[in-house]
Amino acid sequence: MTTTVNVNSAICGFTHKIKGEFDGKNIIVDIETPCAKIKEISHMEVPFMETMDIKDNFVMERAKEAQCTPGCIVPAGVLNVCRLETGMIAKSLAKKVEKLSIEFDEV
């Protein structure tokens, strides 16, 4: 079953819809986005084993190649979709928690 998440990048004004489906070897990820940089990575076939580490990571490499800013939260959204699709995060837990956030308390 396809996993779908919405990433609200309020600081840059964009909302992105990330869809992923595990085919047994790769997680097929598609992103609907108005952001030109994210459009460069809007379709990926992410090898399951290349999502385990933050440094040697397929998604982070694609984000680097697209010159995403270091604070871009879309790659983290993609990695969460990958983890949900591969069972590394329980979908029932994600439904219960509902959302993740970054809050700027004192700036």
N, C-alpha and C positions, 0 to 999 in steps of 0.2 A: 504494500500500500504506500502510495506517495506521501511524503512528509512535506508540508508547506508551512513556512514561517514568514512573518513580516518583520522587516528591520526598519525601524524609524530612526533615520539619521538626522534628527531635528537640528543639530548644529549646522549642517550643510543644507538642510531643507528638503532632503530626499527621503522617500519611502521606497523600499525594495521588497519584492516578493520572491522568496527563494523556494524552489521546489526541488526535491531530491528523491531518487529511487535507487535502491541497491539491487544490482543485477547478479549478485553472487561473487563478483570480483571487483567491480567498480561502483562508485556512487555516481549516478548521472544527475548532474546539477544544472538547473536552468534558473536564470535570474531575470525577472522583469524589473527594469530600472530606468529612470530618466538620466542617470549619471553616465557621462561619456567614459570615464575610467572603468566603472563597473561593467559597462557594456562590453568592454574588451575581454572580460572573463565571464560573460553571461551564459556560456555553455561550457561545462567541464565534465570530463569523465575522470573522476578522482579515484586513483588506485587506493583501495582500502588500507593497505599497509603504509601508505604515505600520508596518513593523517595522525599518526601516533605521537610524533615529536613536533615541537614548535619550530625548531631550527630546520630540520630536514623534512619539510612539509609541502606537499604539492600545492595546496590552496594558498599558503603564504608566498610561495614562489611565484604563482600566477599574479597575486596581488602586487608583489614587488615589480614584476615585469610590466604591469599596467600602471605603475607609479601611483598606486593608492597611497594616501597619507598614512603615517604611522598610527593615527588615531581612528582610522576608518574601522567601523564595527561590522561591516559586511563580511569580511573574511571569517570573523568569529561566528557570525550567523551561519555561514556555509559549513563551518566545522561542526556546529551544533546539529545541523541537518544531517551531516554525515554520521555523527554519533547516534542520532536517533534512528536513522535507517539501518545501521549495523547492530543495533541493540546495546550499544555501549551506554546510552542513556535510555531509561525506560520511558516509553511514550506516555504511560499512565502518570509518571512523575512530572513530565513536562506539561501535561494537561492540568495537573493539580497546581503546579507553580504558576503556570500561565505566561509569565514574562520575566525577562531579565532587564536590568536597567543600570545606567550610569547616571548618578545624580550629582550635580554641581552645587554643593552646600555653601561653600565660601569661596568666592572668586574675586 
